[in-house]
Amino acid sequence: MNETKQLIEKIIEGIQEKKGKNIITADLTGIEDTICKYFVICQGNSPSQVLAVTDSVKDHVRKETGTKVVSIDGQRNAQWVAMDYSDVIVHIFLPEVRNFYDLEHLWADAKLTSIPDLD
């Protein structure tokens, strides 16, 4: 399994550990001039859950792969946190903010994969 696929798998595990929901991966590799190869998009029901998911992803990925997050934006108000892993950007939203920005629709050319919720 290549490094990027393994990274995505560990990101998803980190999200699921804190009950992040509606996980979608967007494969951007077939689209020219993108900032990364994949998006992983999910949501938490409250700002505190968004932050818990963020911390869980950061810790789980580092522990399992040794990869550190390049940068994290949005933690102050915790409505939309973006975590940059170079080839993969993780977006953790509050549901209403996710609906507003609708990244899945914006990147409709990407191959979208929905990950079932764990519960």
N, C-alpha and C positions, 0 to 999 in steps of 0.2 A: 504494500500500500504506500502511495507516495506521501510525502510530508504534509502537503496541503490537505489531503483527504483525512489523514490522521488528526491534524489540527482541528478540522471541522468536527470530527467525531468527538474529540475531547471538549470542544466548545459546547456542543450539544449536551454532553453529559453534565457539564457545569451548569448549564441553564436548567436542565431537568432536576438537578439536585435541589434547587430552590424553587421548584414548581413553576418555572417560566412556561408560558403557554403559547400556542399557535406558532410553533417554530417553523420557519420556512428558510430553505437555502436557495439562493439564486446563483446559478452558474453563469458568470459573465464572460467566460473564456471565449465564447463565439462572437463577442461584441468588441468592435475596435475602440481604442482610446479610452478604456475604463481605468479607474484609479486602483482597482484591485481585481482579483480573479473570482472571488466569491463574496456574497453577502450572507450573513446569517441574521435573520430577523426574528424577534420574539417580543413578548410583552409580559409585564408584571402588573398586578392590579393596584399597586400603590407605589408612591415614591420610595418607601422603605424596601419594598420587594424588588423594585428596579435596581436599587443599590446592592441588595443581597445577591441578586443574580449576577451583577457586575463583579462583585468580589469573588463569588463562587467560580465564575468563568476564569478570572485572572489566576486564582489559586490552583484550580484544577488543571488548567493548561500548563502552568509552570511546573507543577508537581509531576504530571504525566509525560510531558514532552520536553521540558526544560526551556520552552519558548516563553519569552517575556513580551508583554503587550508594549507596543511602540508608544502609543499615547491613548489617553481616555479623555473624552470631552463630554460635558453635560451632567457631571455628577452634582453640581451645586443645586440645581432645581430638580434633577432626577425625573424629568418627564421623557427625555430621549437621551440615552447614553450611547455614544459611539465608541467602540474599542477597535483600535487599529492594530492588526497583526500583519501588516504589509500586504500579503496576498489575500487576506480575509479581513473583512470589516464586519464587526458584530454590532447590530442595532438593537437596543433594548428600550422598548417604548411603554408608556402608559397607553391603554387601549384607545382613548379618544385622540391622542396625539398620533398614534399609528394610523388611525383612520384618516386623519387630516392630511398627513404627508403621503400616505398610500404608495410607499416605495415599490411594492409588488407591481402596481399598475404602471408606475413611472418606468420600471425596468421590464416591461412586458416582453421584450425580446429575449430576456434571459430564460434559461431553463429553470423553472421553479419546482422545488420538491418540498412537499409538506411532511413534517415529522409529526406523527400522532402524539397527542398529549399522553403522559404516563398514567394519569389516574383513570 
